Amino acid sequence: MNVFPSKKILEEIQKQYPIGTRVELLEMNDPYRKMPKGLKGTVTWVDDTGTIGVNWENGSSLGVVYGVDSCKKIE
């Protein structure tokens, strides 16, 4: 079950992952596309549900869904 983040958590997500931030995928639960752990990409947006939009190096643009998927910021 996906639970939307509070306004405070959403602000933290937006602060931690501004557009242009490089991220590494830790886990993605998508039954239609295999997204391997360790895949890297660049943040393109964060929406009002806390989903982080990413342009992944494999050409995908799937978002990291708050409470379902996870990624970490990399340098």
HELIX and SHEET records of a PDB file:
HELIX    1   1 LYS A    7  GLN A   16  1                                  10    
SHEET    1   A 4 ILE A  52  TRP A  56  0                                        
SHEET    2   A 4 LYS A  40  VAL A  46 -1                                        
SHEET    3   A 4 ARG A  22  GLU A  27 -1                                        
SHEET    4   A 4 SER A  70  LYS A  73 -1                                        
END                                                                             
